Amino acid sequence: MDTKNYGIKKNLIFIHKYMLEEYKYKYVFHEIIIAICKLFTMFAITYLPTFVIKLLNENSSEIRVLINLIVYFFVVYSILIMYKRLERNVDEKITMKRMCKGIDYYNHIIDTNFENIDISSNRALFNAGVDSYFDGFHVGFSKMLLDFTILIQSVLGLIFYSLVISTINIKMAIILIIISALSIFANTFKKKWIVKNQDRWLKIDAKLKYLFTQSKSLENAKDIRLYNMKNWVIDTYTGLYALRKKWFRKEFTIDYLVNIFEHILTAIKYGLIYFIVIKELKSDLSVDSFVLLCSLILGVNNWIDQIFNSIKYLQSNNINVNNSRTILELDDNIENNQDTDKNFQDINLKEIYEIKLENISFKFPGTDKKIFDDFNLVIKKGEKLALVGNNGAGKTTLVKLITGLYKPSEGKIYINGIDINEYRKIDYFKLFSVMFQDFRVLPHSIAENISCLNTKNIDFEKIERVLELSGLSDKINSLKNGCNSMMSKEFDEDGIILSGGEIQKLMLARALYKDSPVIILDEPTAALDAIAESEIYNKYNVLVNNKTSIFISHRLSSTKFCDRIIVLEHGKIVEEGNHSELLKKNKEYAKMFKFQSSYYKEGVI
């Protein structure tokens, strides 16, 4: 996945549209008011010493001086309080928008084609992109809005102060601006270095975050303790941290050199400015004008520092925003398959489906190695098909292609003779009830984990039925809250922890609850004992209920009831037939079956 490389201007336009939406016109109006009020109060504070000197030069009484100062401060601080309150309200709205927009980001991650998630380098970018939705130091969407606002305010302040200074000496304003501008070039060098090298430490950051998450997960806690894995985990973390520290030091060194350069520029700037001020003082400059000039110089320098700091932060933060936009603008989202001008095919969940793969080739994005090359297969309506083969043969990848999680690099997949691209992706997924060998339960109730629905939408009679079919009803009925018991202890201290075999039955119940026309079971009994496995196989005909079904298993004794068995090897079909036919051929399948059977002969185990 190539990272987007938009400029600051394009990203600012995007953020204003993306973050503000219906609030953007009010936002601009409020920011104009804030900028004017801020400029007024800043100049009023800058002008205060000169104002006092003028009052004293007029030989005003102490009472008059005091009254003038009270009125002066009242006006200034009334405006200050007003615009600070407005500024806080604007910040609150932007913060709330930023937090709400985080849902958009997770929606895009969920909607992207699955092969994007399956690549580790992409996962690192997903992790980096989420930073824009948190309130870090000059990081993210809201901070880019803030820095841009400060930039505009500072530019207005600089223009106004420079106009006032130019009435005394225009050289000072020019020198301040030109020398301060040089710091941008140093920061541009830093930005280019980060863009060039960030991919290297993003991968390390992703691994560190993964290790941190896994080290505190309940699933791993037992193994870490019983197998004394602490030192191994810590050593792995320390090794990764050492690599990350090298890049951090390089980044710190670049930042340090840029800061030194900026300090040198500041010293040169002040040296030249005060040299000019001293010359002006010698040419009969009045005391109040001298004080005003010194205050304006400090003010101008403050505005200039804010301008170039804002530009510096905008340049750095632009990298984070580009990371986020790379994810937000993925052009392969599920929703993109919902073209309103196209007549998509309707899904009939009561129909029995034939699946045809025609000249299918597949390779992962960014790689040249093909998992499948010109692969062809037809799964008949209502057929019970078994996929067998050694690890890496392509069984699970084939299932992900059929279910639409992966998109073929070449070739077509047809459902009842219709190209699957003719279906909306979200509708197409309804065709499949799938149980993968890698699964996770969510910290919600058992019923919610099975139905994947909110409690109010769950059919509890159906829950009871699928629990019975999956062989889990006795366990669930023994629980105090039955199927409403909470899973895991992440959110609930009383959460239920099921065994590996019980979780596998739970996932089978989930597939049965969905009750789709095509059922796919990937190693559905891997964590079950022999008795439980036998029960599942005996019920298999009832479970599939004349549906088209695909069954993946390493235990070849479990494939006997299938209509057809396909043996895969390196993405190719090397044998096919039913159990008896393949045994008679005495080829690869027969060798695998005899090898496995030998473990169950008397005296072997």
N, C-alpha and C positions, 0 to 999 in steps of 0.2 A: 504494500500500500504506500503510494507516494504521498509525502506530506505536502499539504498546500503551502504556497509561499506568497500570500497576499501582502501588499504593502500596507502601511499604517493607515493611509487614507481609505482604502477599500474596507479594511477591518473596522474602522470607525463608523463608516456608513452602515456596514452590516450590523454592528452592535446596537446602533441607535434604532434600527428597524427591528432587530431581533428581541432586544431587551425591553424597549419602551412601548412598542405597539400603539395602543390607543392613547397612551400617556405622553407621547413624544412632543406634541405641540405645547401642552402645559409645561412639560419639562423645559423646553427651549425658553418659554416665557419666564418661568421661574428663575432659570439660570441667568437670564438677562438682568432681572431685578437684583439677584444676588451679586452679579458682577459689578453693577453700577454702585450698589450700596457698599460693597467691599472696597472699591476704588475710592469712594468718598471718605470712608472711615480711615483708610490707610493714609490718604493724603492729609486728612485732618490731624492725625497723630503725628505725621511728619512735619506738618506746619506749626504744631503747637509751640515749640521753643521760639520760633520766629514771632508768633502771635504774642507771646508773653513779653518778649523784648520790645516789640512795638508799643504795647500797653505801658511798659515802664518808661520808654522814651517820650511818651506823651504826658509824662508826669501825672498820670491818673492816680486818684486816691486808692487806698488799699481796698475800700469797700467796692469801688467800681471795678477794680481788677478782679476781686473775688466774684462779683456778680457776673462779669463777663466770662470768667472761667467756668462758673457753675452752669451757665446757659450753654457754653461751648461743649462741656462734657455731657450735659443732658442730651443735647441734640445728637452728638456723636454716638454715645452709648445706647440711646434709644434706637437709632438706626442699626447699630451693631447687634443688639439683642433681637431686633426684628428679622434681620437677614440670617442670623445664626439659627433662629427657630425655623425659618423657611428652609434653610440648608439641611437641617436635621430631618425635616419631613421628606425632602427630596431623597436624601440618603436612605431613609427607611423604605420608601417605595422601591428604590432601585435594589436594595437588599432583598426585599420580598420577591421582586421579579426574578432576581438571580437564583434564589432558592427554588422558586416554582419552575424555572426553566431547566433545572437539573433533571426533572422528569423527562423532558424532551431528549436529553442526552441518553438516558437509560433506554428510552424507547428506540432510539436509533441503534444502540448496541443490540437490543433484542431483535430488531427488524433486519439487521444486515445478514447477508448470506452467510451460512454457517461456516464455510471454509475460511472466511475472514477471521472468525473467532478461533479457528483451529490452528492458526499460525502464531507462534510465540512472539515474533517481532511486532505483529499487529496488536497483541494483547498489551505489550509495553506502551504502545501509542494510545490505546484505550485508557490506560491508567494515567498517562500524562495529560490527556485531553480533559479529564474530569477536574483538573486543578482550576479551570476557569470558573467553576461553580462554587468554589470555596473562597473565603475572604482572607487571602494571604497578603503578604507585603508586596504591593504594586503588581499583583498577579490576578488575572482573570478579567471577565467582562466588566464588572462594576468598577474595578480599579482603572481600567482603560478609560471609562467614562469620566472618572474622577480626575485622572491626569490630564485628559483633554480639556476639561473644564478649567483646571488650574492653568493650563497653557493659555487658553483664551483670556482668562482674567489677567494673567501676567503680561500678555502682549498689550492689552488695553492699558494696564498700569505703566508699562514701559513707554508706550507712545505718549501718554499724558505727561509723565515725569520728564521724558526727553524733550518735549516741547517747552516745558518750564525751564529746564537746564539750558536749552539752546538760546534762550533769551539772555543768559549770562555768558555761557561759553559752549558753542556747539561741538567743539573738539572732544569734550569729555564724553558726550553721549555717543559719538562715533567710536571712540576708543573702547568704551565699555562693551558696546555691541559686538565689534569685530573680534576682540580678544576672547570674549565669552563664547562666540560661535565656534571657535577652534575646538572646544571640548566635544562638539558633536562628532567630529571626525574620529576622535579617539574612541568614543562609544560605538560608532559604526563598525570599527575594527573588532571590538569586543562582541558585538551582535553577530557578525559574520563568523567569528570563531565558534560561537555557541551553536549556530545553525549547522555548521559543518560537522561538529563533533557530538551533538546531543544524542544521536542514535546510540552511541556507545554506552553512555551512562543510563539512558532510559531502560535498556535491557537489564542492566545491573539493578536499577531501582525496582523493576518489576519482580526480579528474583528475590530481592530483599523483602519486599512486601509480601510475596507468596510465602517465604519461609516464616515470617512473623505471624501470618495468619494461620498457617498449618501448625506451628509450634504450640498455639493455644487452643487448637480445635479439639473438641471432645473425642473425635474419632481417633486422633493420633496420641492422645494423652497416655493411654495404657501402654502402647508400644514404646513410647519415649522412656517411660519409667522402667518397664519390665526388661527391656533390652539395653537399658543404660545408654540410650541414644543422645543424651544431653550433650556430651562432648562432641559427638559427630555433628549434631545440629549447630552447636555454637561455633565449631571450627569452620563449617561451611559458611555460616553467617559472617564470621570474622574474615574469611578469605574474600568473600564478595565485598565486604565493607572496605577491605584494604584496596581492592581495585577501584571502588567508588571514591575512596579518599584520594587516590592519585589524580583522578579527574577533577575532584573538588579543589585540590591544591593548584592544579593548572588553571582552573577557572578563577581561583582566588588570586593567583599571581597576575593574571591578565587584568583583573579588577583593580588590584593594588597599583599596577603600573598606570592604568587609566586615571586613578585618583591622584597619584603623584603628579602626573601631567597637568591635571586640573588645578592642583594647588600651586604649581609653578606659574600657570597662567594667571591665577588670582593674585599672586605676589607681584607679577609684572604689571597687572592692571592697576592695582592700588598704588604702586610706585609711580606710574605715569600720571594717574589722576591727581594724587596729592602734590606732585611736582607742579602741575598746572594750577592747582588751588593756591599754593604758596605764591606763585607768580601773580595771580589775580589779587591776592591780599596786599601785595606790595604796591599794586596800582590803585590804591584808595578804594578798596571794596568795603562797603559799610558792614557793620557788625551783624545786623539782622540778615543782610544778603549773604554774608559768609556762613552764618549758622544755617540758613535755608539751603545754601548750596551743599554744605556738608551732609545735611539731612537728606537732600535729594539724591546725592551720590550714593549714600547708603541704601536709600530706597530703590534707586535704579539698579544697583547691584543685586539687591534682594529680588527684584522682578526678573532680572536676567538669570540669576541662579535658578529661580523657579521655572523659568521658560526652558532652560537647558536640562534641568533635572527632569522636568515633565517629558521632554523629548527623549531623554535617556531611558526613562521608565517605559515610555510608549514603545521604544525600539525593543527593549528587553521583553516586555509583556506581549509584544506582537508575536513572539515565538510561541507562547502559551496559547494565544488565541488561534493561531494557525493550526496547532495540534488539535484543538477542539473542533475547528471548522472542518478539518480533514474527516473527522467522524460524522459531524452533522451533515456533511454534504456527500456522504457515500451515495453513489448513484445506483446502488443495487438493493435498496430497501424493499421490503415486502410491499409496502404501500405503493411503490412505483409500478407495481403490477396491476394496479386498480385504475387503469385508464378508463375514464368515464365515456370516452367516444368509441370504445371497442365493445363489441358484443361477446362477452365471455360465456363459456359453457356453464350450464347449471350442474350442480352436484346432486346426485340422487343417492342418498345414504342407504337406501333399501336394495339397491342394485348389486349384482355380483360382477366383479370387474376382472378383465384380462389385462395383464401388464406386458408390454412389449418394449424391449430395448433394442434399438437398431443402430448398428455401427457406432457404438458408444466408445469414446476415448475420454480419459480424465487424467489431469495432473493438477497438483496444487499450484496456486498463483505464485509466481516467482521461481518455479522449479521447471526442469526439463524432463524429469523422470515421469513416465506415464504409468499410472496404476492399472488402467485398462486401455487397450488399444484395439479399436475395431471389434468391440465386444457385442455379441448378439444373444438374446435370450427372450423366450416367450413363456410367461406364466399363465396358464389357462384359467378360465373362470372357475372358481371354487376349488382350485387345485391346492393340495397341501405339499409345498415344496420345501425340501431341506437343503441347506447350504453347508457343506463341510469342507475342511481343508486345514492345513497347518496355519499357525499364526503368520500374518502378513500376506495371506493368499488373496485378500481383498474382499472378504465376506461383509464386514461391517461397512466398508466404503461403498459396496454395491447397494446395501440397504439405504445408505444416506443419499445415494443418487436416485433411487426409486422413490424415496419419500420427499424429494425436492430440497433436502438440506444442502446437497451439493449440486452444482450446475455442470452438466457435461461440457468438456472442452470442445468436443465434436459429437455429432450424432443426435438422435431424437429418442425420446421416451413417449410411448403412447399408452393411454388408458382407454380400453374399449375402442381402439382405433383413433382416438383423438389426441393430438399433441398436447402434452401437459402444459405447454405455454399458453394454451387456449383457456386455461382455468386461472382464476385469481389465486394467487399463492395461498392466501388465508383460507380460501375454500378448499383448495387442493389438500391442505394439511388435514382437513376433516376426514379424508378418506382412510387415514391410517391410525390404527392403535398400535403403538410401538413400545416394546420393553427392551431398552438397551442394557448392555452388561455394566455400564458405568452409570450410576444414578445417585441422586441426593434427595433426602427428604427435607422439607421445609419446616421451620418452627411454627407450624399451625396444627390444627386438629387432624386426627387420622382421616376423618370424612373429607376434610378439605384437601388433604394430600392425595386422596383417591380421586375425587371429582374435579380437582383444580378449579373449584368454584367457591364463591362466598356462601356461608352457611344457609342464607335465606333461599338460595337457588338450588340446593342439593336435594336430590331424590333419595331419601334415606332407605326406602324399601329396596331400591336398586343397590345401595351401598351394602345392605345385608346380604343380598343375593350374590354379589361379586366376591364378598368376603368368604362366603360359603364355598363358592367355586374355586377360589384360590387357596382354600385350606387354612384360612386365618381366622375364621369366625370364633372358634373356641378361645383363642388367645384374646381377641378383642372383647368378647363377652365377659371375660374374667376381670376386665378392668373396671374400676369404679365408675368412670364416666363413659365406658364403652367406646364407640367410634368418635365421641366428642373429646376424648382424651388428647391432650396436647403432645406433639412430637418434639423430641430433643429438649435440652435444658438451656438453649440459647436465650429464650425469652421467658421461660417458665421453669422455676426450680422443681416443680412436680412433673415435668415433661417425661414422657415415656421413651425409654431407649430399647429398641427392638434389636434382636440378633440379626446377623447377616442374612440368614435364611428367611427370617420373618419379614425383613425389609424387601427381599426379593419377591415374596408372596404379595406384599403390599403393592409393589410395582406392577405385578401381574393383575391385581385387582384394579389398578388404575387403567391399564390397557383394556380390561374387560368393561369397565364402567363407560369408557368412551364409546365402545360398541360400534366401531367403524367397519366398513365393508372389507377392509384388508387388515389382517392382524399379522404383526411381525414380532417374533420373540427371539431375542439375541441372548443365547445362553440362559434361558429362563430358570434352570434348575442348578446352576453352578454352585450355589451356596446351600443347597438342600441336602438333607440326608437321604439315604437310599429309599426309605419308606415314603417320605414326602415326595421324592422324585417319582416313584412308582404311581402314587396317587394322582399327581399332576398329569402323567402320561395316560393314565386310564380315563381321565376326564377330558383329554385333549379334543376328541371328536365333538364333545358337548361344548367345549370352550369356543372352538372356531365356528361351529354351527353353520356349516355349508358356506363359510366365507372363504375368500382367497386368502391363503396364509403362507407365510415364509418363516421357516424355523432354522435357527443357526445353533449348532451344538458341536462341541468337541467329543461328546460321548455318543459314539455311533450306535449304541444299543437303543438310543432314544429316537432314532430315525426310522425304525421299522414300520411305524404306522403311516409314514408319509407316502403320497402317491408317486413322488419322484424325488430322487436325490441327485444333487449336482456336486461334483468334486471340483473345487477351484484350486488352481496352482499358479501363482504369479499373475493373477488377473485373467486367467484363461480357464475355460471348461475343459478338463482332461477326461472326465467320465460323467455319464448320467444314466439313470435308470432307477428301478425300485431296489429295495434292500436285497431281495433274492437274486435279481438279475446281476447286480454288481458283485455279489459274492461268487456267482458262477463265472463271471469274467476273470476273477482271480487276478485283478490288477491293483491299482493304488488303493481303492476303497477296501478291498478284501484284506490287503496287507495291514492297513490301519485298524480294521475291525479285529483281525486275529491278534495283532499286537496288544490292543486294549483288553481283549478277552483273556489274554494270558495272565493278566494281573489278578483275575478272579478265580483262577484255578486253585485247587486245593494245594496248600503248602507254600504258595507264593506270598500271600499276605496273612 
